[in-house]
Amino acid sequence: MKLSEVGKTVKNLSQTEFDKANLELIINTVSPFSLIEHPAFIKYCHLTSNKVPMSRRSLMINVSLLFNDMIQQLKTELEKIEYVCITADCWSIFHR
């Protein structure tokens, strides 16, 4: 990126792409859902992409849908496997 391009929108995002990027940001940074409604975040979104982020309710619905899809994918993968080994570290519980 050239110095003259810094601060300029490089790509015009659709609302769907913008919402997906915000969803990934919240999930990957383990941020609270309330971040999406914080005035500073809304201002940042408006300045960088001229878009308004989705509501917290929509965010929570989308996270739930992604979670359910992930669970279904795991079940599908595990159905193909004959054996699964699970371990647990019980030793550290006794030393707390």
Secondary structure, DSSP 4 states (H G I P E B T S, - for coil): --GGGTTS-SS---HHHHHHHHHHHHHHTT--GGGGG-HHHHHHHHHHHS--PPPHHHHHHHHHHHHHHHHHHHHHHHHT-S--------GGGGG-
